[in-house]
Amino acid sequence: MPDALWALYPLFHLAGRVLFSLFFVVFGLQHLLRPAEIVEYFRQKGIPGPRPVAFVTGLMLTAGGAMVLTGWSRFVGAGLLFLVLFPGAFALHAFWHETDPATRLSERAQFFMTLGLAGATLFVAYYGWEVWPASVAN
């Protein structure tokens, strides 16, 4: 790779972290600050104890996203995100139970996107021990 492109690595790394983690921080804060919507969604999906689940997952999403964003305890942060995303894909987006074709298609897309994000957290965890540019942990 040309040296000029290597010079962009810190910028790309930081931009990627911001874009990746912003989703989790914003969505986690929504769980905590506007729980009624999330609780009702969980209730409709048959999640037991939707209020405490919304609170705990909100904390996990917000903390995990913030950890990845700042680069502080990013292995733990990625783990928190994975623990929400992976089971959440199966619990919230069980497309195989849907009979309406449009709903089935939408839930299938959500299922695989959520699994994709869970996979991305494993990449973050894998590279969590390396030096990250613009990170508070270096």
N, C-alpha and C positions, 0 to 999 in steps of 0.2 A: 504494500500500500504506500502511495506517495506520502512524504513527510507532511505535506500541506493538509492531507486528510487526517493524519494523526493529530494534528493541532486542533482539529474540531472535536476530537473524542470527548474531552471534558464537557463541552457544550452539549453534545448529543446525549451524553450520559445524564447530565442534569435535566435536560428537557424531557428525556424519556422517563426519568423518575417522577418529575412533576406531573406529566400527563398520566402516568400509570397510577400514582398514588392519589391524585386529586379525586378520582372517582370514589375511592374508598373513604376518604375523609369526608367528602360531601354527603355521600350516602349514609355513612355512619352517623354523622351529625343529624341527618334527617330522622334516623331511628331514635335519637335521643331527644331532639327538640320538637319533633312533630310525630310522636309515636302513634297517634290514632290511626293514621293511614296505614302504617306498617302493621300494627296490631290487627286491623281489619283484614288486610291482605293475608296475614298468617292464619287468621281464623278461617278465612275462605279456603285456604289450602289444607286445612286440617292439622295445623301445627299445634301440638299440645302446649298449654301455658304460653299463649302468644305474647302477653305483656312482658313477662320476664325474659322470654327468648328475644324479643325485640330490643330490650335494654342491654342484655349481655352481648348480642351480636353487634349492636350499635357501638358499645365500648370496644369490642374486638376490631371492628372495621376502622373506627377512628384512630385507635392506638396503633394498629398495624400499618395503616396508611401513613400516619405521621412518622412512624419509625423508618419506613422505607423512604419517605420524602426527605427526611433529615439525614438519613444514613446512620442513625443511632440505633443500635441493637437490631439491625436489619434482618438478621437471621430469625430472631424472635418475632419481629413484625411480619415477616413473610409467613411464618408459621401460624400466627393468629389469622391472617387472611385466608390461608389454605383451610384452616379448621372451620371457617365460615363457608367458604366457597364450595368445597368438594361435597360435603353432605347437603348443602343448600341446593345444589344442582338437582339432586335426586328428590329432595323433599318438596321443592317449590316448582319444578319444571318437569314433572313426570308426564311427558308427552304421550307415552305409550298408553295412558289411561284416557286420553281425549278422544271423543268420537267426532266432534266437529272438525272438518279438514283445516279450516283457517286457524282455529285455536291450536290444533295439533302442530301445524307448521310453525306457528309463533312460539309455542312452548319448546319445540325441538330446537329452534334457533337459540332461544334463551338457555336451554340446557347445554348445548355445545359451546356457546359463548362463555357461560359460567365455568364449564370444565376447562376451556382455554385459558381463562384468567387464573384458575387454580394451577394449571401447568406453569403459567408465567411466574407465579409465586415460588414455585420450586426452583426456577432459574434464579430468581432473586436470592433465595436461600443458598443455593449452590455458590453463587458469587458473593455472598454476604461476608466472607472472610477476607476478601481482597480489598485493596485500597480503592476507595471510591472518590472521584473528584468532587469537590465542593460538599464534603460530608463532615458532619460534626464529630464523627468517630475516628477520623484519621489522625 
